[in-house]
Amino acid sequence: MKKLDPEVIDYYNEEVVKMIAEKYGYNLMDALREFVFSKTHEMLEDEDCGLTLYGAGAILEIWEAEKITGDPCNSIYIRGE
């Protein structure tokens, strides 16, 4: 696994965590915890997965697909629909 550049991860952490907090009413620390300990974040950290092709909004949708179905690969972005 080739780890993504920390500055890129920090960007996504900041943007996606803000969106999670706003949409779901979490405080920032809880939103960060939810995101960082997700399969979506694990995939984001792996440069070979290519999730950086997507913006923060798409990453949020992938995370939401994971929360609903248990698998981020159920996202329309990853399935390619």
N, C-alpha and C positions, 0 to 999 in steps of 0.2 A: 504494500500500500504506500503510495507516494502522498505524503501529507501536504495539504494546501498551505500556502503562505499565511502566516499568522495575521497579517494585516487584512487579508481578504476575509478570513474567518471572523475577525473582529467587526468588519463592516456588516457582514450578514447577521452576526449576533446582535448588533445594535439595532439594525433595521427591523429584523423579524421579531425580536423581543418587544420592541415598541408596538408593533402591530398586534402581537398576541395580547399584550397588556391592555391595549385599547379595546380590542374586539371582545375579549373574554373577561375583562374587569380584574385581571390579576395585577398585583403589584409587580414592579420590575424584577425583583429578585425571584419571585415565584415563576414569572414568565421565563426568565433566563434558565431556571432549573428545569422547567418543562421542556424547553427547546434543547438545551445542551445534553440532556440525558435521553434524547430521542434517537431512533434509528435514522431519521432524516438528517440530524446533525452529524451523525457518524458517517453517513454517505457524503455529506457536504465536505467534511474534512478530508475525504479521499479524493484527491485530484483526478484519479482515473475514472471516477463515477460521472464527472462532467456536469455536476449540478450548478457550477458557476456560469453555465450558459444561460441560466434563468435569473431573472431579477428577484428581489426580495419578496414581492407579492406572490410569485410562483412558488418560492420556497415555503411561504406560509401555507399555500394550498396543499403542497406535498405533505407538510407537517400535519395539516388538518385531516388529510386522507389517512395518514398513519393513526391519528387519534381515533378516527371513526372505525377503521377497518383492521387496525393492527399492523398494517403493512404500507409503507410509503410508496411502494411500487404500484399500488392501486390508484395513484394519482393520474389524472388525465395527461399531465405533462410527461410522466414516465411511460405510460402506456402508449402515448402518441396519438390519442384520439383527437 
